[in-house]
Amino acid sequence: MFRGATTISLDSKGRLAIPAKYRHALSIDCDGKMVCTIDIKQPCLLLYPLPEWQIIERKLTQLSSMNPAERRLQRLLLGHADDCDMDKNGRLLISAPLRQHAGLDKKLMLVGQLNKFEIWDEAAWHDQIAQDMDVEREGDFTLNERLEDFSL
């Protein structure tokens, strides 16, 4: 399970280094094979270990290519999906179209989301967190059933 937010850098070739605390598990769980795609709701990328991505692919194959909304989701997620293999130094190459989608510059945030990572431009991440905190402080939202019973 991946958790926490870590500042990382993108090198001049478009590679990022996975933090050491995740490398061993990723080497064992998926032999360093990962898949990166766009987040369709946020200006960030989603990075999945291959076994987790295969679960997503199975769900996507169950959608109808005749339904416009379902086809759109398939097109966006699968059309942007890119295989990323971790090299011996723990680096992943992020393709130019993916970097462009998320507006990635040199400073990034790698954010653990249990079964996957989000990859954010550092400035965009801080802006998003500030917006999220403002919404929480204002309390001007309705909780769904799952959140009504959630406690820390």
C-alpha positions as CSV (number, residue, x, y, z in Angstrom):
1,M,0.0,0.0,0.0
2,F,1.3,3.4,-1.0
3,R,0.8,6.4,1.2
4,G,2.4,9.8,1.8
5,A,3.4,12.7,-0.4
6,T,7.1,12.9,-1.5
7,T,8.8,15.6,-3.4
8,I,10.7,14.2,-6.4
9,S,12.4,15.6,-9.5
10,L,12.0,15.1,-13.2
11,D,15.3,14.9,-15.0
12,S,16.0,16.4,-18.5
13,K,15.1,13.1,-20.2
14,G,11.6,13.0,-18.5
15,R,12.5,10.4,-15.9
16,L,11.6,10.4,-12.3
17,A,13.1,8.3,-9.5
18,I,10.8,6.2,-7.4
19,P,11.7,6.8,-3.7
20,A,13.8,4.0,-2.2
21,K,11.0,3.1,0.4
22,Y,8.8,1.9,-2.5
23,R,11.4,0.3,-4.8
24,H,11.8,-3.1,-3.1
25,A,8.1,-3.7,-2.9
26,L,7.6,-2.7,-6.6
27,S,10.4,-4.9,-7.6
28,I,8.9,-7.9,-5.9
29,D,5.2,-7.2,-6.6
30,C,5.4,-6.3,-10.2
31,D,9.1,-6.6,-11.2
32,G,9.2,-2.8,-11.6
33,K,6.6,-2.9,-14.4
34,M,4.1,-0.1,-14.1
35,V,1.5,1.7,-16.2
36,C,0.9,5.5,-16.2
37,T,-2.2,7.2,-17.5
38,I,-4.0,10.5,-17.1
39,D,-6.4,11.4,-14.3
40,I,-9.6,12.5,-16.1
41,K,-10.8,14.7,-13.3
42,Q,-7.5,16.3,-12.0
43,P,-4.4,17.7,-13.7
44,C,-2.2,14.8,-12.6
45,L,-1.1,11.3,-13.7
46,L,-2.0,8.0,-12.2
47,L,0.8,5.4,-11.8
48,Y,-0.2,1.8,-11.2
49,P,1.8,-1.3,-10.6
50,L,1.0,-3.6,-13.5
51,P,-1.2,-6.1,-11.5
52,E,-3.3,-3.1,-10.3
53,W,-3.6,-1.7,-13.8
54,Q,-4.7,-5.1,-15.1
55,I,-7.7,-4.9,-12.7
56,I,-8.6,-1.5,-14.2
57,E,-8.2,-3.0,-17.8
58,R,-10.6,-5.8,-16.9
59,K,-13.2,-3.3,-15.8
60,L,-12.7,-1.2,-18.9
61,T,-13.2,-4.2,-21.2
62,Q,-16.6,-4.7,-19.5
63,L,-17.7,-1.3,-20.8
64,S,-19.6,-0.9,-24.1
65,S,-17.8,0.7,-27.0
66,M,-21.3,1.6,-28.2
67,N,-22.2,3.8,-25.2
68,P,-20.6,7.2,-25.8
69,A,-19.7,7.9,-22.1
70,E,-18.2,4.4,-21.7
71,R,-16.3,4.7,-24.9
72,R,-15.0,8.1,-23.9
73,L,-13.6,6.7,-20.6
74,Q,-11.9,3.8,-22.5
75,R,-10.4,6.2,-25.0
76,L,-9.1,8.6,-22.4
77,L,-7.6,6.0,-20.0
78,L,-6.4,3.4,-22.4
79,G,-5.4,5.9,-25.1
80,H,-3.0,7.6,-22.7
81,A,-1.8,4.4,-20.9
82,D,1.9,4.0,-21.2
83,D,4.0,1.1,-19.9
84,C,6.8,2.3,-17.6
85,D,9.5,-0.1,-16.5
86,M,11.6,0.8,-13.5
87,D,15.3,0.7,-14.4
88,K,18.0,-0.6,-12.1
89,N,18.3,2.9,-10.5
90,G,14.6,3.0,-9.7
91,R,13.7,5.5,-12.5
92,L,10.7,5.6,-14.8
93,L,10.4,7.4,-18.1
94,I,7.2,9.5,-18.3
95,S,6.2,10.2,-21.9
96,A,6.0,13.7,-23.3
97,P,2.2,13.6,-23.8
98,L,1.7,12.5,-20.2
99,R,4.0,15.1,-18.9
100,Q,2.2,17.7,-20.9
101,H,-1.3,16.6,-19.6
102,A,-0.2,17.1,-16.0
103,G,1.9,20.2,-16.7
104,L,4.9,18.5,-15.2
105,D,8.0,20.6,-14.7
106,K,11.1,19.8,-12.8
107,K,9.6,19.6,-9.3
108,L,7.0,16.9,-8.7
109,M,4.9,15.3,-6.0
110,L,4.5,11.5,-5.9
111,V,1.4,10.9,-3.8
112,G,0.5,7.5,-2.5
113,Q,-3.1,6.5,-2.9
114,L,-3.1,2.9,-1.5
115,N,-3.0,0.9,-4.7
116,K,-1.5,3.6,-7.0
117,F,0.4,6.9,-7.1
118,E,-0.7,10.3,-8.3
119,I,2.0,12.3,-10.0
120,W,1.5,16.1,-9.7
121,D,3.5,19.2,-10.6
122,E,4.6,20.5,-7.2
123,A,2.9,23.9,-7.6
124,A,-0.4,22.3,-8.8
125,W,-0.3,19.9,-5.9
126,H,0.1,22.7,-3.3
127,D,-2.8,24.6,-5.0
128,Q,-5.0,21.5,-4.9
129,I,-4.3,20.9,-1.3
130,A,-5.1,24.5,-0.4
131,Q,-8.4,24.3,-2.3
132,D,-9.3,21.0,-0.6
133,M,-8.5,22.5,2.9
134,D,-10.6,25.6,2.1
135,V,-13.6,23.4,1.2
136,E,-13.1,21.3,4.4
137,R,-12.8,24.4,6.6
138,E,-15.9,26.1,5.0
139,G,-17.9,22.9,5.4
140,D,-20.1,23.9,2.5
141,F,-20.6,20.4,1.1
142,T,-22.8,17.3,1.6
143,L,-21.4,14.1,2.8
144,N,-22.4,10.9,0.9
145,E,-23.4,7.8,2.9
146,R,-19.9,6.4,3.0
147,L,-18.4,9.6,4.4
148,E,-21.2,10.1,7.0
149,D,-20.0,7.0,8.8
150,F,-16.3,7.6,8.3
151,S,-14.4,8.5,11.5
152,L,-10.7,8.9,12.3
